């Protein structure tokens, strides 16, 4: 369980919005239990203390974020705040949780003919160009297994060290976020009560939660060519199937 919330750190004069929202979190934290007799829901799996601390620490660490507005919009209603905390966990924290990226082998001398920085200018529609650039950046190897890309090997763009245990495979591209965010409407909204669902009607998917609470667009800010990576087919499916 997260650490208890500290006293209100926001000045009531200079940070009125945050101060008021944080007071709501402190009030929720003092609640002993939920009244779930009428409608059990997944959002009530978090205790009032956990829900309050999720929202409270979100305020502390991101005081200028829209979370203060959303908390204040709940008007101290514990059910609505429980729903908001659930959305923050399922639509924000779970999306960005994960292990430290696997260490990959760096090329001794990256091909000068390929501008790695150009990845930031490659749109999603130019998948072929993106793959060429990502392969060059990742030394034509799967970042998880170290397997060498068959096509790149055939075209003389890299070599393979069989004695070192390297193998060849058809490399694919993976994304740091496996979802566009629009297909998760069921588990995002399904965990809310009817009342919370109506109150938080903007939360139709992971994508809308990210955009609403953090100003992050999955399409524009996450699903970009520079956020792709090389991966072997036998590793790609488990990655895609991984629930975040």
C-alpha positions as CSV (number, residue, x, y, z in Angstrom):
1,X,0.0,0.0,0.0
2,X,1.4,3.5,-0.8
3,X,2.6,5.6,2.1
4,X,0.1,7.7,3.9
5,X,-0.5,11.1,2.4
6,X,1.4,13.9,4.1
7,X,-0.3,17.1,5.3
8,X,-1.6,19.3,2.5
9,X,1.5,20.8,0.8
10,X,-0.4,23.3,-1.3
11,X,-0.9,26.9,-0.3
12,X,-4.6,27.7,-0.2
13,X,-3.9,31.2,-1.7
14,X,-1.4,30.5,-4.5
15,X,-2.6,26.9,-5.3
16,X,-6.3,27.0,-4.5
17,X,-7.3,24.4,-6.9
18,X,-4.7,21.9,-5.9
19,X,-5.3,22.6,-2.2
20,X,-9.0,21.9,-2.4
21,X,-8.5,18.8,-4.4
22,X,-5.9,17.5,-2.0
23,X,-8.2,18.1,0.9
24,X,-10.7,15.8,-0.8
25,X,-8.0,13.1,-1.0
26,X,-7.3,13.5,2.7
27,X,-11.0,13.1,3.5
28,X,-11.2,10.0,1.3
29,X,-8.1,8.5,3.0
30,X,-9.9,8.8,6.4
31,X,-12.8,6.7,5.1
32,X,-12.8,3.3,6.7
33,X,-14.5,1.3,3.9
34,X,-16.6,1.7,0.8
35,X,-20.4,1.4,0.8
36,X,-20.6,-1.3,-1.9
37,X,-23.9,-2.9,-0.8
38,X,-25.8,-1.6,-3.8
39,X,-23.3,-2.2,-6.7
40,X,-20.0,-4.0,-6.3
41,X,-17.4,-3.0,-9.0
42,X,-13.7,-3.6,-9.7
43,X,-12.9,0.0,-8.8
44,X,-13.8,-0.9,-5.1
45,X,-11.0,-3.4,-5.0
46,X,-8.8,-0.5,-4.1
47,X,-9.4,0.5,-0.5
48,X,-10.3,4.2,0.2
49,X,-6.8,4.6,1.4
50,X,-5.2,3.3,-1.8
51,X,-7.6,5.3,-4.0
52,X,-6.9,8.5,-2.0
53,X,-3.1,8.0,-2.1
54,X,-3.1,7.3,-5.9
55,X,-4.9,10.6,-6.5
56,X,-3.0,12.5,-3.7
57,X,0.4,11.5,-4.9
58,X,-0.6,12.2,-8.5
59,X,-1.3,15.8,-7.3
60,X,1.9,16.1,-5.4
61,X,4.1,14.9,-8.3
62,X,2.2,16.6,-11.0
63,X,0.6,19.7,-9.5
64,X,0.0,21.4,-12.8
65,X,-1.7,18.4,-14.4
66,X,-5.5,18.1,-15.1
67,X,-5.8,15.7,-12.2
68,X,-6.6,18.5,-9.8
69,X,-9.6,19.6,-12.0
70,X,-10.9,16.0,-12.2
71,X,-10.6,15.5,-8.4
72,X,-12.4,18.8,-7.7
73,X,-15.0,17.8,-10.2
74,X,-15.9,14.8,-8.0
75,X,-17.1,17.3,-5.4
76,X,-15.9,15.0,-2.6
77,X,-18.1,12.1,-3.7
78,X,-16.2,9.0,-2.6
79,X,-17.7,6.8,-5.4
80,X,-16.6,9.2,-8.1
81,X,-13.1,9.5,-6.6
82,X,-12.9,5.7,-6.4
83,X,-13.7,5.6,-10.1
84,X,-11.2,8.3,-11.0
85,X,-8.4,6.5,-9.0
86,X,-9.3,3.3,-10.9
87,X,-9.0,5.1,-14.2
88,X,-5.7,6.5,-13.2
89,X,-4.3,3.1,-12.3
90,X,-5.7,1.2,-15.3
91,X,-5.3,4.0,-17.9
92,X,-2.1,5.6,-16.7
93,X,0.0,3.6,-14.3
94,X,-0.5,0.2,-16.0
95,X,0.3,1.6,-19.5
96,X,3.7,2.9,-18.4
97,X,4.7,0.2,-15.9
98,X,7.3,-2.4,-17.1
99,X,10.8,-3.6,-16.8
100,X,13.9,-1.7,-17.6
101,X,14.6,-2.0,-21.4
102,X,16.7,-5.0,-22.3
103,X,20.3,-4.1,-23.0
104,X,21.1,-4.5,-26.7
105,X,24.3,-4.9,-28.7
106,X,25.4,-1.6,-30.2
107,X,26.9,-1.5,-33.7
108,X,30.6,-0.8,-33.7
109,X,30.1,1.8,-36.4
110,X,26.5,2.7,-37.4
111,X,26.1,2.9,-41.2
112,X,26.7,6.6,-42.2
113,X,24.2,6.3,-45.0
114,X,21.3,6.0,-42.6
115,X,20.3,9.0,-40.5
116,X,19.0,7.6,-37.2
117,X,17.7,11.0,-36.2
118,X,15.4,10.8,-39.2
119,X,13.2,8.4,-37.3
120,X,11.5,11.4,-35.7
121,X,10.4,12.5,-39.1
122,X,9.1,9.2,-40.3
123,X,5.3,8.9,-40.2
124,X,3.4,5.7,-39.3
125,X,2.4,5.4,-43.0
126,X,5.9,4.9,-44.2
127,X,6.5,1.6,-42.4
128,X,9.2,0.4,-44.8
129,X,11.4,3.5,-44.2
130,X,10.8,3.2,-40.5
131,X,11.8,-0.4,-40.4
132,X,15.0,0.3,-42.3
133,X,16.0,3.0,-39.8
134,X,15.0,1.0,-36.7
135,X,17.0,-2.0,-38.0
136,X,20.1,0.2,-38.4
137,X,19.6,1.7,-35.0
138,X,19.3,-1.7,-33.4
139,X,22.2,-3.2,-35.3
140,X,19.9,-5.4,-37.4
141,X,19.2,-7.6,-34.4
142,X,16.3,-8.4,-32.2
143,X,16.8,-6.4,-29.0
144,X,15.6,-9.4,-26.9
145,X,17.3,-12.4,-28.4
146,X,20.1,-10.9,-30.4
147,X,19.0,-12.8,-33.5
148,X,20.1,-11.3,-36.8
149,X,17.7,-10.0,-39.4
150,X,17.6,-12.4,-42.4
151,X,17.0,-9.8,-45.1
152,X,19.7,-7.4,-43.7
153,X,22.1,-10.3,-43.6
154,X,21.3,-11.2,-47.2
155,X,21.7,-7.6,-48.3
156,X,25.2,-7.3,-46.7
157,X,24.1,-4.8,-44.1
158,X,25.4,-6.9,-41.2
159,X,27.3,-10.1,-40.4
160,X,26.5,-13.0,-38.2
161,X,28.7,-14.7,-35.6
162,X,27.6,-18.3,-35.5
163,X,30.4,-19.2,-33.2
164,X,29.0,-16.8,-30.7
165,X,25.6,-18.4,-30.9
166,X,23.9,-15.8,-33.1
167,X,21.0,-17.0,-35.2
168,X,19.1,-15.4,-38.1
169,X,15.4,-14.7,-38.2
170,X,12.9,-12.4,-39.9
171,X,12.9,-9.3,-37.6
172,X,9.6,-7.5,-37.0
173,X,8.9,-4.1,-35.4
174,X,7.4,-3.8,-32.0
175,X,5.9,-0.8,-30.1
176,X,6.6,0.3,-26.6
177,X,2.8,0.5,-26.1
178,X,1.0,-2.5,-27.6
179,X,-2.3,-0.7,-27.9
180,X,-3.8,2.3,-29.7
181,X,-5.9,2.7,-26.6
182,X,-9.2,2.5,-28.3
183,X,-9.7,-1.2,-28.0
184,X,-9.7,-1.2,-24.2
185,X,-13.1,0.3,-23.6
186,X,-14.4,-2.8,-22.0
187,X,-12.0,-3.2,-19.2
188,X,-11.6,0.6,-18.6
189,X,-15.3,1.3,-18.3
190,X,-16.3,-2.1,-17.1
191,X,-14.7,-1.6,-13.7
192,X,-16.8,1.4,-12.9
193,X,-20.2,1.6,-11.2
194,X,-23.0,3.0,-13.3
195,X,-22.9,6.3,-11.4
196,X,-19.1,6.6,-11.9
197,X,-19.5,5.7,-15.5
198,X,-21.9,8.5,-16.1
199,X,-19.9,11.0,-14.1
200,X,-16.6,10.0,-15.9
201,X,-18.2,9.7,-19.3
202,X,-15.1,11.0,-21.1
203,X,-13.2,7.8,-20.1
204,X,-14.1,5.7,-23.1
205,X,-10.7,4.0,-23.6
206,X,-7.1,4.0,-22.5
207,X,-6.4,6.7,-25.1
208,X,-9.0,9.1,-23.7
209,X,-7.7,8.6,-20.1
210,X,-4.2,9.3,-21.2
211,X,-5.2,12.4,-23.1
212,X,-7.5,13.7,-20.4
213,X,-5.3,13.1,-17.4
214,X,-1.8,13.6,-18.9
215,X,-2.3,15.4,-22.2
216,X,-0.6,12.4,-24.0
217,X,-1.9,11.3,-27.3
218,X,-1.1,7.6,-28.0
219,X,-1.1,8.2,-31.7
220,X,0.9,11.4,-31.8
221,X,3.2,11.0,-28.7
222,X,3.6,7.2,-28.3
223,X,3.0,5.4,-31.6
224,X,5.9,7.1,-33.3
225,X,8.6,5.6,-35.4
226,X,11.3,6.4,-32.9
227,X,9.4,4.4,-30.3
228,X,9.5,1.2,-32.3
229,X,12.1,-1.6,-31.7
230,X,13.3,-4.7,-33.4
231,X,11.9,-8.1,-32.2
232,X,11.9,-11.7,-33.3
233,X,8.5,-13.3,-34.3
234,X,8.7,-15.8,-31.4
235,X,9.1,-12.9,-29.0
236,X,6.6,-10.6,-30.7
237,X,3.5,-12.5,-29.9
238,X,4.2,-12.8,-26.2
239,X,4.9,-9.1,-26.1
240,X,1.6,-8.2,-27.9
241,X,-0.3,-10.6,-25.6
242,X,1.2,-9.0,-22.5
243,X,-1.6,-7.2,-20.6
244,X,-0.6,-3.7,-19.5
